[in-house]
Amino acid sequence: MERGRERSGGVGGFGGAGAPPERFRLVVLGGGGVGKSALSVRFVQSYFVPDYDPTIEDSYTKLCTVDGVPARLDILDTAGQEEFGAMREQYLRAGDGFLLVFAINDRDSFGVLPRLHGQILRVKDRDDVPTVMVGNKADLLPQRQVPREEAQAFARQNRLRYLEASAKTQLNVDEAFHELVRAVRRFREQETPPALPPPPRGKDPPRCPCALL
């Protein structure tokens, strides 16, 4: 795969007049080799990447419909290797939501999640940020090293939605990205102050009965 290029995918129905789809900047994070690129490519292009090719930075765009509402997803697939960790903070500042990925057959990849999640909260300076945790490579259940219960407990503790997925079989791939879009939408609704109602319309003030001399 070529690096540093934007790829697109999507569905019809977005052309013509009308309001543009709502935009979401989604960042895919996780250790090296957990399948971040495989998940992103499977979601955008419906194609499985069988070979591991370390990513420096890849971006994708997908037009889709989530819960009946058009959405434009700008997806940034980030490097898992620590030598590129210095680039991570700029990704975190720009992101609206985050896909936190580990591989269920790699305990070390699960062990880096607390640090990554803590970095998201620190850069965003918030206690809660739209984030979905994904246990990838669910097709490798016989090689599982991270029990589902342990992953679910971490997710509950940190108020994260947890899904197990497989880029190879396409299990829960769309669901993971769609769930992240829903989380960002809920976050935006909470952040948007309700519109103030118009002031009540009272009666016209009484006219002065006096006349000018």
C-alpha positions as CSV (number, residue, x, y, z in Angstrom):
1,M,0.0,0.0,0.0
2,E,1.2,3.5,-0.8
3,R,1.6,5.8,2.2
4,G,0.6,9.4,2.7
5,R,-2.3,9.4,0.2
6,E,-6.0,9.9,0.8
7,R,-8.3,7.2,-0.4
8,S,-12.0,7.4,-0.8
9,G,-15.0,5.2,-0.7
10,G,-18.7,5.6,-0.2
11,V,-22.2,5.3,-1.5
12,G,-24.4,7.2,-3.9
13,G,-27.1,9.7,-3.0
14,F,-24.9,12.6,-1.9
15,G,-24.9,14.6,-5.1
16,G,-27.1,17.4,-6.1
17,A,-28.5,20.3,-4.0
18,G,-29.1,20.1,-0.3
19,A,-27.1,20.4,2.9
20,P,-23.7,18.7,2.9
21,P,-23.3,15.6,5.1
22,E,-22.1,16.1,8.7
23,R,-18.3,15.8,8.9
24,F,-16.5,13.5,11.4
25,R,-12.7,13.4,11.9
26,L,-12.0,9.9,13.2
27,V,-8.6,8.7,14.4
28,V,-7.6,5.0,14.5
29,L,-5.1,4.3,17.3
30,G,-3.4,1.2,18.6
31,G,-0.1,-0.7,18.8
32,G,1.8,-2.0,15.8
33,G,0.3,-5.0,14.0
34,V,-3.1,-4.9,15.6
35,G,-4.9,-4.4,12.2
36,K,-5.7,-0.7,12.2
37,S,-5.1,-0.4,8.5
38,A,-7.0,-3.6,7.8
39,L,-10.0,-2.3,9.6
40,S,-9.9,1.1,7.9
41,V,-9.4,-0.4,4.4
42,R,-12.1,-3.0,5.0
43,F,-14.6,-0.3,6.1
44,V,-13.8,2.1,3.3
45,Q,-13.1,-0.2,0.4
46,S,-14.6,-3.5,1.5
47,Y,-11.2,-5.1,0.9
48,F,-9.1,-7.2,3.3
49,V,-5.4,-6.4,3.5
50,P,-3.8,-9.8,4.4
51,D,-0.2,-8.6,4.8
52,Y,1.1,-6.4,7.6
53,D,2.7,-3.2,6.2
54,P,3.7,-0.7,8.9
55,T,1.8,2.5,8.5
56,I,3.2,6.0,9.0
57,E,0.0,7.8,8.1
58,D,-2.9,7.0,5.9
59,S,-6.1,9.0,5.4
60,Y,-9.4,7.8,4.0
61,T,-12.7,9.5,3.2
62,K,-16.0,7.6,3.2
63,L,-19.5,9.0,2.6
64,C,-22.1,6.8,4.3
65,T,-25.4,7.0,6.1
66,V,-25.5,6.3,9.9
67,D,-29.0,5.9,11.4
68,G,-30.6,7.5,8.3
69,V,-28.4,10.6,8.4
70,P,-25.7,11.3,5.8
71,A,-22.1,11.6,7.1
72,R,-18.7,12.2,5.8
73,L,-16.0,10.3,7.6
74,D,-12.4,11.5,7.4
75,I,-10.5,8.6,8.8
76,L,-6.8,8.9,9.9
77,D,-5.0,5.6,10.3
78,T,-2.0,6.3,12.5
79,A,1.4,4.7,13.1
80,G,1.6,2.1,15.9
81,Q,5.3,2.2,16.3
82,E,6.7,4.2,19.1
83,E,9.2,6.1,16.9
84,F,6.2,7.9,15.4
85,G,4.6,8.7,18.8
86,A,5.7,12.3,18.6
87,M,3.2,12.8,15.7
88,R,0.3,11.5,17.8
89,E,-0.6,14.6,19.7
90,Q,-1.4,16.6,16.5
91,Y,-3.7,13.8,15.5
92,L,-5.4,13.8,18.8
93,R,-6.0,17.5,18.8
94,A,-7.7,17.3,15.4
95,G,-9.8,14.3,16.0
96,D,-13.5,14.3,16.9
97,G,-13.6,10.6,17.9
98,F,-11.2,7.8,18.4
99,L,-11.1,4.1,17.6
100,L,-8.8,2.4,20.1
101,V,-7.7,-0.9,18.6
102,F,-5.9,-3.9,20.1
103,A,-5.6,-7.6,18.9
104,I,-7.3,-10.2,21.0
105,N,-4.4,-12.6,20.3
106,D,-1.8,-10.1,21.5
107,R,-1.8,-9.2,25.2
108,D,1.0,-6.6,24.8
109,S,-1.3,-4.6,22.4
110,F,-4.0,-4.6,25.1
111,G,-1.5,-3.3,27.6
112,V,-0.8,-0.1,25.7
113,L,-4.5,1.0,25.7
114,P,-4.4,2.7,29.1
115,R,-1.5,4.9,28.0
116,L,-3.2,5.8,24.7
117,H,-6.5,6.5,26.3
118,G,-4.9,8.6,28.9
119,Q,-3.1,10.6,26.2
120,I,-6.4,11.3,24.4
121,L,-7.9,12.7,27.6
122,R,-4.8,14.7,28.4
123,V,-4.6,16.3,25.0
124,K,-8.3,17.0,24.8
125,D,-8.3,18.2,28.4
126,R,-11.5,16.3,29.2
127,D,-12.7,13.4,31.3
128,D,-14.7,11.9,28.5
129,V,-14.0,11.9,24.8
130,P,-16.0,9.9,22.1
131,T,-14.0,6.7,21.9
132,V,-14.8,3.1,20.9
133,M,-12.5,0.2,21.9
134,V,-12.1,-2.6,19.4
135,G,-10.7,-6.0,20.0
136,N,-9.6,-6.9,16.5
137,K,-8.7,-10.4,15.0
138,A,-11.8,-12.0,16.5
139,D,-11.4,-14.7,13.8
140,L,-8.4,-16.0,15.8
141,L,-10.3,-17.1,18.9
142,P,-8.2,-20.2,19.5
143,Q,-5.2,-17.9,19.9
144,R,-7.0,-15.4,22.2
145,Q,-4.8,-13.9,24.9
146,V,-7.1,-11.2,26.2
147,P,-10.4,-12.6,27.7
148,R,-13.5,-10.8,26.6
149,E,-14.5,-10.2,30.3
150,E,-11.2,-8.4,30.9
151,A,-11.6,-6.2,27.9
152,Q,-15.2,-5.4,28.9
153,A,-14.1,-4.5,32.4
154,F,-11.5,-2.0,31.1
155,A,-14.1,-0.5,28.8
156,R,-16.7,-0.1,31.6
157,Q,-14.2,1.4,33.9
158,N,-13.3,4.0,31.2
159,R,-16.8,4.5,29.8
160,L,-15.9,3.1,26.4
161,R,-18.1,1.1,24.0
162,Y,-16.5,-2.2,23.3
163,L,-16.8,-4.4,20.2
164,E,-14.9,-7.4,19.0
165,A,-14.2,-7.3,15.3
166,S,-12.5,-9.0,12.4
167,A,-11.2,-7.2,9.4
168,K,-10.7,-10.6,7.7
169,T,-14.4,-11.7,8.0
170,Q,-15.8,-8.2,8.2
171,L,-17.3,-8.9,11.7
172,N,-18.4,-5.6,13.4
173,V,-16.2,-3.5,11.1
174,D,-19.0,-1.1,9.9
175,E,-20.6,-1.3,13.4
176,A,-17.4,0.0,15.1
177,F,-17.1,3.1,12.9
178,H,-20.9,3.7,13.0
179,E,-20.9,3.4,16.8
180,L,-18.1,6.0,16.9
181,V,-20.1,8.4,14.7
182,R,-23.0,8.0,17.2
183,A,-20.7,8.7,20.1
184,V,-19.5,11.9,18.5
185,R,-23.1,13.0,17.7
186,R,-24.1,12.5,21.3
187,F,-21.1,14.4,22.4
188,R,-21.9,17.3,20.1
189,E,-25.5,17.4,21.3
190,Q,-24.3,17.7,24.9
191,E,-21.9,20.5,23.9
192,T,-24.4,22.5,22.0
193,P,-26.4,24.8,24.4
194,P,-30.1,24.7,23.9
195,A,-31.6,27.6,21.9
196,L,-33.2,30.2,24.1
197,P,-36.9,30.6,23.7
198,P,-38.1,33.9,22.3
199,P,-39.2,36.4,25.0
200,P,-42.9,36.2,25.9
201,R,-45.0,38.7,23.9
202,G,-46.9,40.9,26.3
203,K,-49.6,43.4,25.7
204,D,-48.8,46.7,24.1
205,P,-48.2,49.4,26.7
206,P,-51.1,51.7,27.3
207,R,-51.1,54.9,25.2
208,C,-50.8,58.2,26.9
209,P,-54.3,59.9,26.9
210,C,-52.8,63.4,27.1
211,A,-52.6,65.8,24.2
212,L,-50.0,68.3,23.3
213,L,-51.0,71.9,23.6
